Amino acid sequence: MAIKITDECINCGACEPECPNGAIYEGGIEWRFSDKTNVKGHFTASSGLTAEADAVHPPLSADYYYIVTDKCTECVGFHEEPQCASVCPVDCCVPDTDNVESKEELAMKQKALHP
């Protein structure tokens, strides 16, 4: 399953540089599939969202850091555990029970983001 950041976030920013997929953004910042990935051209995410890799998407939160589910692999393919959760000082990086994925699905997502 993907990770989400709860509204308990204190906006410290410790999580953002730890994400190998560039899935974490500061509140109010737009996101792209191409940020910190090897995605180019037309891309279809595992959720079915289709867009150009460099297309700008609106922020998912204006108030605190957020994680783009379509880019989160729980660090599968990079680390043994989600790095955002391991560095968060207030434990607000938690499993997103609305977006449950198997390790195999997360591995396929990682390969799609980093071909």
Order of alpha helices (4+ residues) and beta strands (2+ residues): beta-beta-beta-beta-beta-alpha-beta-alpha
